[in-house]
């Protein structure tokens, strides 16, 4: 028997499961609805209550609030992006002007 077969015989139910993000978000929504406790919900879904707690920190209401940018910062970002666009346009105009001024005069205009 190879090592993988031995591991499956020892603990077939201990195989690590991977859940997609949608499943995790739905589980957190169910948990935050307050209809069931974390232990009850984890048993119903077949996940550990530790995983459910980790998902709640990651995807729950508090996790979303931590990731959101405060409105003052967001308005400052918009202001800086506008300023950057204006300065970029000015730079491009100056580059073109320098290119024109640096050209050799045409002999046909003399």
Biopython code that builds the backbone (N, CA, C, O; Angstrom):
import numpy as np
from Bio.PDB.StructureBuilder import StructureBuilder

atoms = [
    (1, "UNK", "N", (0.832, -1.189, 0.000)),
    (1, "UNK", "CA", (0.000, 0.000, 0.000)),
    (1, "UNK", "C", (0.874, 1.249, 0.000)),
    (1, "UNK", "O", (1.869, 1.318, 0.721)),
    (2, "UNK", "N", (0.504, 2.216, -0.798)),
    (2, "UNK", "CA", (1.285, 3.447, -0.779)),
    (2, "UNK", "C", (0.791, 4.360, 0.344)),
    (2, "UNK", "O", (-0.197, 4.065, 1.017)),
    (3, "UNK", "N", (1.481, 5.442, 0.525)),
    (3, "UNK", "CA", (1.227, 6.340, 1.661)),
    (3, "UNK", "C", (-0.165, 6.979, 1.582)),
    (3, "UNK", "O", (-0.827, 7.141, 2.607)),
    (4, "UNK", "N", (-0.609, 7.339, 0.386)),
    (4, "UNK", "CA", (-1.918, 7.980, 0.238)),
    (4, "UNK", "C", (-3.041, 7.026, 0.626)),
    (4, "UNK", "O", (-4.006, 7.432, 1.275)),
    (5, "UNK", "N", (-2.921, 5.756, 0.230)),
    (5, "UNK", "CA", (-3.942, 4.775, 0.568)),
    (5, "UNK", "C", (-3.974, 4.536, 2.076)),
    (5, "UNK", "O", (-5.047, 4.366, 2.655)),
    (6, "UNK", "N", (-2.813, 4.521, 2.707)),
    (6, "UNK", "CA", (-2.755, 4.332, 4.151)),
    (6, "UNK", "C", (-3.426, 5.498, 4.869)),
    (6, "UNK", "O", (-4.143, 5.294, 5.848)),
    (7, "UNK", "N", (-3.199, 6.708, 4.392)),
    (7, "UNK", "CA", (-3.781, 7.893, 5.012)),
    (7, "UNK", "C", (-5.300, 7.868, 4.866)),
    (7, "UNK", "O", (-6.017, 8.243, 5.794)),
    (8, "UNK", "N", (-5.797, 7.428, 3.709)),
    (8, "UNK", "CA", (-7.234, 7.357, 3.494)),
    (8, "UNK", "C", (-7.872, 6.303, 4.385)),
    (8, "UNK", "O", (-9.007, 6.482, 4.826)),
    (9, "UNK", "N", (-7.171, 5.212, 4.659)),
    (9, "UNK", "CA", (-7.711, 4.174, 5.518)),
    (9, "UNK", "C", (-7.742, 4.622, 6.966)),
    (9, "UNK", "O", (-8.669, 4.284, 7.701)),
    (10, "UNK", "N", (-6.732, 5.382, 7.385)),
    (10, "UNK", "CA", (-6.662, 5.839, 8.770)),
    (10, "UNK", "C", (-7.749, 6.848, 9.089)),
    (10, "UNK", "O", (-8.429, 6.734, 10.109)),
    (11, "UNK", "N", (-7.913, 7.828, 8.228)),
    (11, "UNK", "CA", (-8.862, 8.892, 8.536)),
    (11, "UNK", "C", (-9.550, 9.399, 7.272)),
    (11, "UNK", "O", (-9.219, 10.473, 6.770)),
    (12, "UNK", "N", (-10.499, 8.633, 6.762)),
    (12, "UNK", "CA", (-11.149, 9.063, 5.520)),
    (12, "UNK", "C", (-11.968, 10.346, 5.710)),
    (12, "UNK", "O", (-12.106, 11.123, 4.765)),
    (13, "UNK", "N", (-12.506, 10.582, 6.891)),
    (13, "UNK", "CA", (-13.324, 11.774, 7.102)),
    (13, "UNK", "C", (-12.472, 12.991, 7.466)),
    (13, "UNK", "O", (-12.992, 14.106, 7.518)),
    (14, "UNK", "N", (-11.203, 12.806, 7.712)),
    (14, "UNK", "CA", (-10.327, 13.904, 8.108)),
    (14, "UNK", "C", (-9.701, 14.606, 6.907)),
    (14, "UNK", "O", (-8.837, 15.468, 7.063)),
    (15, "UNK", "N", (-10.135, 14.237, 5.731)),
    (15, "UNK", "CA", (-9.600, 14.856, 4.528)),
    (15, "UNK", "C", (-9.969, 16.335, 4.512)),
    (15, "UNK", "O", (-11.110, 16.694, 4.804)),
    (16, "UNK", "N", (-9.041, 17.166, 4.182)),
    (16, "UNK", "CA", (-9.254, 18.610, 4.193)),
    (16, "UNK", "C", (-10.197, 19.014, 3.063)),
    (16, "UNK", "O", (-9.988, 18.669, 1.900)),
    (17, "UNK", "N", (-11.240, 19.753, 3.437)),
    (17, "UNK", "CA", (-12.206, 20.223, 2.446)),
    (17, "UNK", "C", (-11.976, 21.694, 2.167)),
    (17, "UNK", "O", (-11.587, 22.459, 3.049)),
    (18, "UNK", "N", (-12.221, 22.069, 0.937)),
    (18, "UNK", "CA", (-12.092, 23.466, 0.546)),
    (18, "UNK", "C", (-13.477, 23.984, 0.151)),
    (18, "UNK", "O", (-14.200, 23.356, -0.622)),
    (19, "UNK", "N", (-13.819, 25.137, 0.699)),
    (19, "UNK", "CA", (-15.114, 25.736, 0.422)),
    (19, "UNK", "C", (-14.912, 27.002, -0.395)),
    (19, "UNK", "O", (-13.965, 27.754, -0.164)),
    (20, "UNK", "N", (-15.800, 27.233, -1.347)),
    (20, "UNK", "CA", (-15.674, 28.439, -2.151)),
    (20, "UNK", "C", (-16.154, 29.665, -1.356)),
    (20, "UNK", "O", (-16.797, 29.550, -0.312)),
    (21, "UNK", "N", (-15.817, 30.821, -1.889)),
    (21, "UNK", "CA", (-16.096, 32.073, -1.191)),
    (21, "UNK", "C", (-17.598, 32.285, -1.012)),
    (21, "UNK", "O", (-18.028, 32.796, 0.022)),
    (22, "UNK", "N", (-18.389, 31.905, -1.990)),
    (22, "UNK", "CA", (-19.844, 32.079, -1.902)),
    (22, "UNK", "C", (-20.409, 31.274, -0.739)),
    (22, "UNK", "O", (-21.266, 31.764, -0.003)),
    (23, "UNK", "N", (-19.935, 30.040, -0.569)),
    (23, "UNK", "CA", (-20.388, 29.204, 0.539)),
    (23, "UNK", "C", (-20.051, 29.870, 1.863)),
    (23, "UNK", "O", (-20.880, 29.909, 2.773)),
    (24, "UNK", "N", (-18.838, 30.393, 1.971)),
    (24, "UNK", "CA", (-18.407, 31.042, 3.214)),
    (24, "UNK", "C", (-19.252, 32.267, 3.511)),
    (24, "UNK", "O", (-19.679, 32.471, 4.647)),
    (25, "UNK", "N", (-19.496, 33.088, 2.490)),
    (25, "UNK", "CA", (-20.310, 34.302, 2.692)),
    (25, "UNK", "C", (-21.739, 33.942, 3.098)),
    (25, "UNK", "O", (-22.315, 34.588, 3.973)),
    (26, "UNK", "N", (-22.308, 32.922, 2.473)),
    (26, "UNK", "CA", (-23.656, 32.491, 2.840)),
    (26, "UNK", "C", (-23.701, 31.968, 4.276)),
    (26, "UNK", "O", (-24.656, 32.232, 5.006)),
    (27, "UNK", "N", (-22.683, 31.239, 4.671)),
    (27, "UNK", "CA", (-22.618, 30.728, 6.038)),
    (27, "UNK", "C", (-22.553, 31.889, 7.029)),
    (27, "UNK", "O", (-23.206, 31.851, 8.072)),
    (28, "UNK", "N", (-21.783, 32.903, 6.716)),
    (28, "UNK", "CA", (-21.665, 34.067, 7.602)),
    (28, "UNK", "C", (-22.995, 34.811, 7.676)),
    (28, "UNK", "O", (-23.387, 35.268, 8.750)),
    (29, "UNK", "N", (-23.690, 34.938, 6.547)),
    (29, "UNK", "CA", (-25.003, 35.593, 6.554)),
    (29, "UNK", "C", (-25.969, 34.843, 7.460)),
    (29, "UNK", "O", (-26.718, 35.456, 8.221)),
    (30, "UNK", "N", (-25.951, 33.519, 7.379)),
    (30, "UNK", "CA", (-26.808, 32.709, 8.248)),
    (30, "UNK", "C", (-26.431, 32.914, 9.713)),
    (30, "UNK", "O", (-27.305, 33.013, 10.575)),
    (31, "UNK", "N", (-25.167, 32.977, 9.985)),
    (31, "UNK", "CA", (-24.704, 33.165, 11.357)),
    (31, "UNK", "C", (-25.098, 34.533, 11.883)),
    (31, "UNK", "O", (-25.531, 34.660, 13.029)),
    (32, "UNK", "N", (-24.951, 35.561, 11.049)),
    (32, "UNK", "CA", (-25.273, 36.917, 11.491)),
    (32, "UNK", "C", (-26.769, 37.166, 11.588)),
    (32, "UNK", "O", (-27.196, 38.128, 12.226)),
    (33, "UNK", "N", (-27.579, 36.302, 10.955)),
    (33, "UNK", "CA", (-29.031, 36.467, 11.066)),
    (33, "UNK", "C", (-29.504, 36.187, 12.497)),
    (33, "UNK", "O", (-30.567, 36.657, 12.903)),
    (34, "UNK", "N", (-28.717, 35.424, 13.257)),
    (34, "UNK", "CA", (-29.027, 35.180, 14.660)),
    (34, "UNK", "C", (-30.047, 34.087, 14.900)),
    (34, "UNK", "O", (-30.462, 33.876, 16.039)),
    (35, "UNK", "N", (-30.457, 33.397, 13.871)),
    (35, "UNK", "CA", (-31.456, 32.340, 14.046)),
    (35, "UNK", "C", (-30.873, 31.102, 14.733)),
    (35, "UNK", "O", (-31.575, 30.394, 15.455)),
    (36, "UNK", "N", (-29.599, 30.854, 14.502)),
    (36, "UNK", "CA", (-28.931, 29.689, 15.085)),
    (36, "UNK", "C", (-27.605, 30.098, 15.690)),
    (36, "UNK", "O", (-27.002, 31.090, 15.281)),
    (37, "UNK", "N", (-27.160, 29.332, 16.658)),
    (37, "UNK", "CA", (-25.848, 29.605, 17.252)),
    (37, "UNK", "C", (-24.759, 29.117, 16.301)),
    (37, "UNK", "O", (-25.031, 28.376, 15.357)),
    (38, "UNK", "N", (-23.535, 29.538, 16.557)),
    (38, "UNK", "CA", (-22.408, 29.141, 15.713)),
    (38, "UNK", "C", (-22.217, 27.629, 15.752)),
    (38, "UNK", "O", (-21.904, 27.013, 14.733)),
    (39, "UNK", "N", (-22.403, 27.037, 16.916)),
    (39, "UNK", "CA", (-22.223, 25.586, 17.049)),
    (39, "UNK", "C", (-23.292, 24.846, 16.245)),
    (39, "UNK", "O", (-22.981, 23.896, 15.526)),
    (40, "UNK", "N", (-24.555, 25.279, 16.364)),
    (40, "UNK", "CA", (-25.636, 24.632, 15.620)),
    (40, "UNK", "C", (-25.402, 24.752, 14.118)),
    (40, "UNK", "O", (-25.523, 23.775, 13.380)),
    (41, "UNK", "N", (-25.068, 25.951, 13.678)),
    (41, "UNK", "CA", (-24.864, 26.184, 12.256)),
    (41, "UNK", "C", (-23.679, 25.388, 11.727)),
    (41, "UNK", "O", (-23.738, 24.840, 10.626)),
    (42, "UNK", "N", (-22.606, 25.322, 12.505)),
    (42, "UNK", "CA", (-21.436, 24.570, 12.047)),
    (42, "UNK", "C", (-21.760, 23.090, 11.912)),
    (42, "UNK", "O", (-21.269, 22.429, 10.997)),
    (43, "UNK", "N", (-22.574, 22.568, 12.808)),
    (43, "UNK", "CA", (-22.981, 21.159, 12.712)),
    (43, "UNK", "C", (-23.864, 20.930, 11.485)),
    (43, "UNK", "O", (-23.715, 19.932, 10.780)),
    (44, "UNK", "N", (-24.783, 21.867, 11.239)),
    (44, "UNK", "CA", (-25.676, 21.726, 10.086)),
    (44, "UNK", "C", (-24.904, 21.779, 8.767)),
    (44, "UNK", "O", (-25.206, 21.039, 7.830)),
    (45, "UNK", "N", (-23.908, 22.660, 8.706)),
    (45, "UNK", "CA", (-23.144, 22.836, 7.471)),
    (45, "UNK", "C", (-22.000, 21.839, 7.331)),
    (45, "UNK", "O", (-21.448, 21.672, 6.244)),
    (46, "UNK", "N", (-21.647, 21.183, 8.423)),
    (46, "UNK", "CA", (-20.563, 20.214, 8.373)),
    (46, "UNK", "C", (-19.182, 20.853, 8.378)),
    (46, "UNK", "O", (-18.235, 20.309, 7.812)),
    (47, "UNK", "N", (-19.074, 22.012, 9.022)),
    (47, "UNK", "CA", (-17.780, 22.691, 9.153)),
    (47, "UNK", "C", (-17.489, 22.887, 10.631)),
    (47, "UNK", "O", (-18.384, 22.772, 11.469)),
    (48, "UNK", "N", (-16.256, 23.178, 10.941)),
    (48, "UNK", "CA", (-15.927, 23.400, 12.349)),
    (48, "UNK", "C", (-16.371, 24.797, 12.757)),
    (48, "UNK", "O", (-16.437, 25.707, 11.931)),
    (49, "UNK", "N", (-16.676, 24.956, 14.041)),
    (49, "UNK", "CA", (-17.089, 26.275, 14.516)),
    (49, "UNK", "C", (-15.923, 27.258, 14.468)),
    (49, "UNK", "O", (-16.137, 28.468, 14.398)),
    (50, "UNK", "N", (-14.694, 26.750, 14.505)),
    (50, "UNK", "CA", (-13.518, 27.622, 14.373)),
    (50, "UNK", "C", (-13.455, 28.211, 12.964)),
    (50, "UNK", "O", (-13.156, 29.391, 12.786)),
    (51, "UNK", "N", (-13.740, 27.378, 11.977)),
    (51, "UNK", "CA", (-13.742, 27.866, 10.592)),
    (51, "UNK", "C", (-14.833, 28.911, 10.414)),
    (51, "UNK", "O", (-14.631, 29.929, 9.753)),
    (52, "UNK", "N", (-15.985, 28.648, 11.008)),
    (52, "UNK", "CA", (-17.098, 29.585, 10.910)),
    (52, "UNK", "C", (-16.727, 30.933, 11.538)),
    (52, "UNK", "O", (-17.069, 31.985, 10.998)),
    (53, "UNK", "N", (-16.037, 30.900, 12.660)),
    (53, "UNK", "CA", (-15.591, 32.134, 13.305)),
    (53, "UNK", "C", (-14.588, 32.893, 12.453)),
    (53, "UNK", "O", (-14.635, 34.119, 12.362)),
    (54, "UNK", "N", (-13.677, 32.150, 11.829)),
    (54, "UNK", "CA", (-12.687, 32.778, 10.953)),
    (54, "UNK", "C", (-13.358, 33.421, 9.754)),
    (54, "UNK", "O", (-12.992, 34.522, 9.342)),
    (55, "UNK", "N", (-14.340, 32.731, 9.198)),
    (55, "UNK", "CA", (-15.070, 33.283, 8.058)),
    (55, "UNK", "C", (-15.841, 34.527, 8.467)),
    (55, "UNK", "O", (-15.949, 35.480, 7.695)),
    (56, "UNK", "N", (-16.379, 34.518, 9.688)),
    (56, "UNK", "CA", (-17.139, 35.681, 10.164)),
    (56, "UNK", "C", (-16.224, 36.897, 10.261)),
    (56, "UNK", "O", (-16.617, 38.003, 9.891)),
    (57, "UNK", "N", (-15.013, 36.698, 10.755)),
    (57, "UNK", "CA", (-14.059, 37.819, 10.835)),
    (57, "UNK", "C", (-13.685, 38.308, 9.442)),
    (57, "UNK", "O", (-13.499, 39.504, 9.219)),
    (58, "UNK", "N", (-13.579, 37.375, 8.516)),
    (58, "UNK", "CA", (-13.142, 37.720, 7.161)),
    (58, "UNK", "C", (-14.268, 38.325, 6.321)),
    (58, "UNK", "O", (-14.051, 39.317, 5.625)),
    (59, "UNK", "N", (-15.453, 37.748, 6.376)),
    (59, "UNK", "CA", (-16.533, 38.139, 5.477)),
    (59, "UNK", "C", (-17.706, 38.824, 6.174)),
    (59, "UNK", "O", (-18.611, 39.329, 5.509)),
    (60, "UNK", "N", (-17.698, 38.844, 7.479)),
    (60, "UNK", "CA", (-18.832, 39.390, 8.211)),
    (60, "UNK", "C", (-18.923, 40.898, 8.146)),
    (60, "UNK", "O", (-18.107, 41.556, 7.500)),
    (61, "UNK", "N", (-19.925, 41.443, 8.822)),
    (61, "UNK", "CA", (-20.176, 42.879, 8.823)),
    (61, "UNK", "C", (-18.953, 43.650, 9.294)),
    (61, "UNK", "O", (-18.587, 44.652, 8.680)),
    (62, "UNK", "N", (-18.322, 43.211, 10.356)),
    (62, "UNK", "CA", (-17.141, 43.902, 10.878)),
    (62, "UNK", "C", (-15.985, 43.828, 9.895)),
    (62, "UNK", "O", (-15.229, 44.790, 9.760)),
    (63, "UNK", "N", (-15.837, 42.703, 9.206)),
    (63, "UNK", "CA", (-14.777, 42.559, 8.219)),
    (63, "UNK", "C", (-14.974, 43.489, 7.042)),
    (63, "UNK", "O", (-14.013, 44.057, 6.524)),
    (64, "UNK", "N", (-16.225, 43.648, 6.617)),
    (64, "UNK", "CA", (-16.526, 44.573, 5.513)),
    (64, "UNK", "C", (-16.253, 46.011, 5.926)),
    (64, "UNK", "O", (-15.742, 46.800, 5.131)),
    (65, "UNK", "N", (-16.592, 46.355, 7.168)),
    (65, "UNK", "CA", (-16.362, 47.721, 7.641)),
    (65, "UNK", "C", (-14.873, 48.024, 7.738)),
    (65, "UNK", "O", (-14.446, 49.143, 7.454)),
    (66, "UNK", "N", (-14.089, 47.041, 8.133)),
    (66, "UNK", "CA", (-12.645, 47.246, 8.247)),
    (66, "UNK", "C", (-12.012, 47.464, 6.884)),
    (66, "UNK", "O", (-11.027, 48.192, 6.763)),
    (67, "UNK", "N", (-12.574, 46.834, 5.852)),
    (67, "UNK", "CA", (-12.012, 46.956, 4.510)),
    (67, "UNK", "C", (-12.476, 48.213, 3.779)),
    (67, "UNK", "O", (-11.822, 48.666, 2.840)),
    (68, "UNK", "N", (-13.598, 48.772, 4.209)),
    (68, "UNK", "CA", (-14.117, 49.935, 3.497)),
    (68, "UNK", "C", (-13.276, 51.167, 3.795)),
    (68, "UNK", "O", (-12.745, 51.326, 4.894)),
    (69, "UNK", "N", (-13.166, 52.026, 2.806)),
    (69, "UNK", "CA", (-12.380, 53.245, 2.943)),
    (69, "UNK", "C", (-13.301, 54.337, 3.478)),
    (69, "UNK", "O", (-14.399, 54.524, 2.952)),
    (70, "UNK", "N", (-12.878, 55.056, 4.509)),
    (70, "UNK", "CA", (-13.717, 56.136, 5.024)),
    (70, "UNK", "C", (-14.011, 57.164, 3.930)),
    (70, "UNK", "O", (-13.215, 57.355, 3.011)),
    (71, "UNK", "N", (-15.163, 57.818, 4.044)),
    (71, "UNK", "CA", (-15.601, 58.734, 2.998)),
    (71, "UNK", "C", (-14.632, 59.889, 2.808)),
    (71, "UNK", "O", (-14.417, 60.328, 1.678)),
    (72, "UNK", "N", (-14.042, 60.393, 3.888)),
    (72, "UNK", "CA", (-13.081, 61.492, 3.776)),
    (72, "UNK", "C", (-11.871, 61.046, 2.947)),
    (72, "UNK", "O", (-11.377, 61.798, 2.107)),
    (73, "UNK", "N", (-11.409, 59.840, 3.184)),
    (73, "UNK", "CA", (-10.277, 59.317, 2.419)),
    (73, "UNK", "C", (-10.664, 59.112, 0.963)),
    (73, "UNK", "O", (-9.872, 59.379, 0.059)),
    (74, "UNK", "N", (-11.881, 58.637, 0.740)),
    (74, "UNK", "CA", (-12.331, 58.397, -0.620)),
    (74, "UNK", "C", (-12.406, 59.702, -1.402)),
    (74, "UNK", "O", (-12.010, 59.745, -2.567)),
    (75, "UNK", "N", (-12.908, 60.766, -0.778)),
    (75, "UNK", "CA", (-12.985, 62.046, -1.480)),
    (75, "UNK", "C", (-11.593, 62.606, -1.752)),
    (75, "UNK", "O", (-11.368, 63.240, -2.783)),
    (76, "UNK", "N", (-10.666, 62.376, -0.839)),
    (76, "UNK", "CA", (-9.282, 62.816, -1.036)),
    (76, "UNK", "C", (-8.649, 62.058, -2.209)),
    (76, "UNK", "O", (-7.905, 62.643, -2.996)),
    (77, "UNK", "N", (-8.939, 60.778, -2.322)),
    (77, "UNK", "CA", (-8.417, 59.973, -3.428)),
    (77, "UNK", "C", (-8.942, 60.509, -4.753)),
    (77, "UNK", "O", (-8.182, 60.638, -5.712)),
    (78, "UNK", "N", (-10.227, 60.822, -4.816)),
    (78, "UNK", "CA", (-10.819, 61.360, -6.049)),
    (78, "UNK", "C", (-10.155, 62.685, -6.401)),
    (78, "UNK", "O", (-9.828, 62.930, -7.562)),
    (79, "UNK", "N", (-9.957, 63.537, -5.402)),
    (79, "UNK", "CA", (-9.316, 64.837, -5.627)),
    (79, "UNK", "C", (-7.900, 64.659, -6.169)),
    (79, "UNK", "O", (-7.508, 65.349, -7.110)),
    (80, "UNK", "N", (-7.139, 63.750, -5.593)),
    (80, "UNK", "CA", (-5.768, 63.510, -6.037)),
    (80, "UNK", "C", (-5.722, 62.916, -7.445)),
    (80, "UNK", "O", (-4.820, 63.228, -8.221)),
    (81, "UNK", "N", (-6.693, 62.059, -7.776)),
    (81, "UNK", "CA", (-6.739, 61.490, -9.124)),
    (81, "UNK", "C", (-7.010, 62.574, -10.162)),
    (81, "UNK", "O", (-6.428, 62.557, -11.247)),
    (82, "UNK", "N", (-7.892, 63.517, -9.832)),
    (82, "UNK", "CA", (-8.157, 64.640, -10.749)),
    (82, "UNK", "C", (-6.908, 65.491, -10.938)),
    (82, "UNK", "O", (-6.564, 65.883, -12.054)),
    (83, "UNK", "N", (-6.240, 65.767, -9.826)),
    (83, "UNK", "CA", (-5.021, 66.582, -9.892)),
    (83, "UNK", "C", (-3.955, 65.871, -10.725)),
    (83, "UNK", "O", (-3.262, 66.505, -11.521)),
    (84, "UNK", "N", (-3.825, 64.576, -10.546)),
    (84, "UNK", "CA", (-2.856, 63.806, -11.315)),
    (84, "UNK", "C", (-3.172, 63.868, -12.809)),
    (84, "UNK", "O", (-2.265, 64.009, -13.629)),
    (85, "UNK", "N", (-4.434, 63.766, -13.160)),
    (85, "UNK", "CA", (-4.829, 63.830, -14.567)),
    (85, "UNK", "C", (-4.467, 65.196, -15.161)),
    (85, "UNK", "O", (-3.981, 65.272, -16.289)),
    (86, "UNK", "N", (-4.703, 66.272, -14.404)),
    (86, "UNK", "CA", (-4.383, 67.617, -14.901)),
    (86, "UNK", "C", (-2.884, 67.786, -15.095)),
    (86, "UNK", "O", (-2.446, 68.323, -16.112)),
    (87, "UNK", "N", (-2.107, 67.340, -14.142)),
    (87, "UNK", "CA", (-0.650, 67.465, -14.233)),
    (87, "UNK", "C", (-0.107, 66.612, -15.377)),
    (87, "UNK", "O", (0.843, 67.011, -16.051)),
    (88, "UNK", "N", (-0.699, 65.451, -15.596)),
    (88, "UNK", "CA", (-0.288, 64.592, -16.702)),
    (88, "UNK", "C", (-0.546, 65.277, -18.041)),
    (88, "UNK", "O", (0.292, 65.224, -18.941)),
    (89, "UNK", "N", (-1.711, 65.922, -18.171)),
    (89, "UNK", "CA", (-2.010, 66.662, -19.411)),
    (89, "UNK", "C", (-1.001, 67.792, -19.618)),
    (89, "UNK", "O", (-0.514, 67.995, -20.730)),
    (90, "UNK", "N", (-0.690, 68.524, -18.553)),
    (90, "UNK", "CA", (0.283, 69.622, -18.655)),
    (90, "UNK", "C", (1.649, 69.103, -19.094)),
    (90, "UNK", "O", (2.308, 69.706, -19.941)),
    (91, "UNK", "N", (2.062, 67.991, -18.518)),
    (91, "UNK", "CA", (3.347, 67.400, -18.874)),
    (91, "UNK", "C", (3.383, 67.026, -20.354)),
    (91, "UNK", "O", (4.366, 67.291, -21.045)),
    (92, "UNK", "N", (2.303, 66.411, -20.833)),
    (92, "UNK", "CA", (2.246, 65.997, -22.242)),
    (92, "UNK", "C", (2.326, 67.204, -23.171)),
    (92, "UNK", "O", (2.988, 67.148, -24.207)),
    (93, "UNK", "N", (1.651, 68.301, -22.803)),
    (93, "UNK", "CA", (1.701, 69.526, -23.616)),
    (93, "UNK", "C", (3.119, 70.077, -23.643)),
    (93, "UNK", "O", (3.606, 70.484, -24.698)),
    (94, "UNK", "N", (3.782, 70.092, -22.496)),
    (94, "UNK", "CA", (5.158, 70.592, -22.439)),
    (94, "UNK", "C", (6.107, 69.724, -23.259)),
    (94, "UNK", "O", (7.007, 70.248, -23.915)),
    (95, "UNK", "N", (5.921, 68.420, -23.230)),
    (95, "UNK", "CA", (6.754, 67.525, -24.041)),
    (95, "UNK", "C", (6.615, 67.851, -25.517)),
    (95, "UNK", "O", (7.605, 67.913, -26.246)),
    (96, "UNK", "N", (5.365, 68.061, -25.957)),
    (96, "UNK", "CA", (5.131, 68.383, -27.365)),
    (96, "UNK", "C", (5.751, 69.726, -27.721)),
    (96, "UNK", "O", (6.335, 69.873, -28.795)),
    (97, "UNK", "N", (5.630, 70.710, -26.827)),
    (97, "UNK", "CA", (6.204, 72.032, -27.088)),
    (97, "UNK", "C", (7.722, 71.947, -27.198)),
    (97, "UNK", "O", (8.314, 72.572, -28.078)),
    (98, "UNK", "N", (8.355, 71.180, -26.313)),
    (98, "UNK", "CA", (9.812, 71.026, -26.376)),
    (98, "UNK", "C", (10.229, 70.326, -27.662)),
    (98, "UNK", "O", (11.263, 70.658, -28.242)),
    (99, "UNK", "N", (9.443, 69.374, -28.107)),
    (99, "UNK", "CA", (9.761, 68.670, -29.347)),
    (99, "UNK", "C", (9.669, 69.622, -30.532)),
    (99, "UNK", "O", (10.503, 69.575, -31.436)),
    (100, "UNK", "N", (8.665, 70.480, -30.527)),
    (100, "UNK", "CA", (8.502, 71.440, -31.628)),
    (100, "UNK", "C", (9.621, 72.470, -31.612)),
    (100, "UNK", "O", (10.185, 72.792, -32.658)),
    (101, "UNK", "N", (9.945, 72.990, -30.432)),
    (101, "UNK", "CA", (10.986, 74.011, -30.323)),
    (101, "UNK", "C", (12.373, 73.450, -30.616)),
    (101, "UNK", "O", (13.258, 74.188, -31.047)),
    (102, "UNK", "N", (12.567, 72.178, -30.390)),
    (102, "UNK", "CA", (13.863, 71.564, -30.611)),
    (102, "UNK", "C", (14.098, 71.122, -32.041)),
    (102, "UNK", "O", (15.195, 70.664, -32.362)),
    (103, "UNK", "N", (13.099, 71.243, -32.918)),
    (103, "UNK", "CA", (13.251, 70.805, -34.300)),
    (103, "UNK", "C", (14.133, 71.786, -35.073)),
    (103, "UNK", "O", (14.178, 72.980, -34.777)),
    (104, "UNK", "N", (14.828, 71.244, -36.068)),
    (104, "UNK", "CA", (15.630, 72.069, -36.967)),
    (104, "UNK", "C", (14.679, 72.838, -37.885)),
    (104, "UNK", "O", (13.661, 72.284, -38.298)),
    (105, "UNK", "N", (14.975, 74.078, -38.213)),
    (105, "UNK", "CA", (14.096, 74.843, -39.106)),
    (105, "UNK", "C", (14.099, 74.226, -40.504)),
    (105, "UNK", "O", (15.112, 73.686, -40.949)),
    (106, "UNK", "N", (12.966, 74.308, -41.188)),
    (106, "UNK", "CA", (12.838, 73.810, -42.552)),
    (106, "UNK", "C", (13.526, 74.765, -43.517)),
    (106, "UNK", "O", (13.402, 75.981, -43.375)),
    (107, "UNK", "N", (14.249, 74.233, -44.495)),
    (107, "UNK", "CA", (14.919, 75.069, -45.510)),
    (107, "UNK", "C", (13.923, 75.599, -46.521)),
    (107, "UNK", "O", (14.233, 76.554, -47.235)),
    (108, "UNK", "N", (12.745, 75.017, -46.607)),
    (108, "UNK", "CA", (11.762, 75.432, -47.599)),
    (108, "UNK", "C", (11.089, 76.746, -47.220)),
    (108, "UNK", "O", (10.500, 77.392, -48.087)),
    (109, "UNK", "N", (11.153, 77.160, -45.969)),
    (109, "UNK", "CA", (10.495, 78.403, -45.561)),
    (109, "UNK", "C", (11.381, 79.609, -45.753)),
    (109, "UNK", "O", (10.904, 80.727, -45.557)),
    (110, "UNK", "N", (12.615, 79.462, -46.116)),
    (110, "UNK", "CA", (13.528, 80.592, -46.274)),
    (110, "UNK", "C", (13.420, 81.249, -47.579)),
    (110, "UNK", "O", (14.133, 82.216, -47.845)),
]
sb = StructureBuilder()
sb.init_structure("model")
sb.init_model(0)
sb.init_chain("A")
sb.init_seg("    ")
for serial, (resi, resn, name, xyz) in enumerate(atoms, 1):
    if name == "N":
        sb.init_residue(resn, " ", resi, " ")
    sb.init_atom(name, np.array(xyz, "f"), 0.0, 1.0, " ", f" {name:<3s}", serial, name[0])
structure = sb.get_structure()
